[in-house]
């Protein structure tokens, strides 16, 4: 798996070089942590590379804090701090516009080498969210960030599920503002779904229409994977997602407002 990771190094700019010229606000992380995280994240996340420098500091600080709060378990592959940082970054990408971003209900994240079975289920999974933690296939995590235009990114998909679980099913860590905005999002999707039924086609892949939870997660994937095409094909959905996540991933700054 690591050989796949190293292929990314030549694809993106080195975030370390751009870091030193900017002096962070007081209370943020030190420059060494910023440079190290920026190098790791910037080799994989074009989302991060597009951010202006002040927003990169904010992104790295959040990733560093998220990483410190989680216990990572590696199944079928060697423990890797780089992997933990990258998975943490995927959570921060989804929650970057929100005030409460740490998905604090979840203490454990399980990274598996490849697709896996759950219990006696014969179906193969590449990720899922359960009360005991967030599960991801590392092979498919890398695939999601290497191929950016297929609207499939298992990390974004599962972090979107985790965000809902954290705010609607967990006993603590709720973000009242997100809950309110998500309820508005849910109420706005009726006309969107009716239009899909009438047209008998959708820009979203068919799995989105399994249930409302999958509609949310698949929509968030498309929102980050290919924002321009989602906006062109489903502008109402794009606007609804922008409002609930406080983000416009098609823009350089990404955030609609400095903080939700």
Secondary structure as GFF3:
##gff-version 3
##sequence-region A 1 260
A	DSSP	alpha_helix	2	7	.	.	.	ID=ss1
A	DSSP	three_ten_helix	8	10	.	.	.	ID=ss2
A	DSSP	alpha_helix	15	19	.	.	.	ID=ss3
A	DSSP	alpha_helix	31	42	.	.	.	ID=ss4
A	DSSP	alpha_helix	46	50	.	.	.	ID=ss5
A	DSSP	alpha_helix	53	69	.	.	.	ID=ss6
A	DSSP	beta_strand	71	75	.	.	.	ID=ss7
A	DSSP	alpha_helix	81	95	.	.	.	ID=ss8
A	DSSP	beta_strand	108	112	.	.	.	ID=ss9
A	DSSP	beta_strand	116	117	.	.	.	ID=ss10
A	DSSP	beta_strand	124	125	.	.	.	ID=ss11
A	DSSP	beta_strand	127	130	.	.	.	ID=ss12
A	DSSP	beta_strand	133	137	.	.	.	ID=ss13
A	DSSP	alpha_helix	138	146	.	.	.	ID=ss14
A	DSSP	alpha_helix	154	168	.	.	.	ID=ss15
A	DSSP	alpha_helix	176	199	.	.	.	ID=ss16
A	DSSP	three_ten_helix	206	209	.	.	.	ID=ss17
A	DSSP	alpha_helix	212	225	.	.	.	ID=ss18
A	DSSP	alpha_helix	227	233	.	.	.	ID=ss19
A	DSSP	alpha_helix	235	245	.	.	.	ID=ss20
###
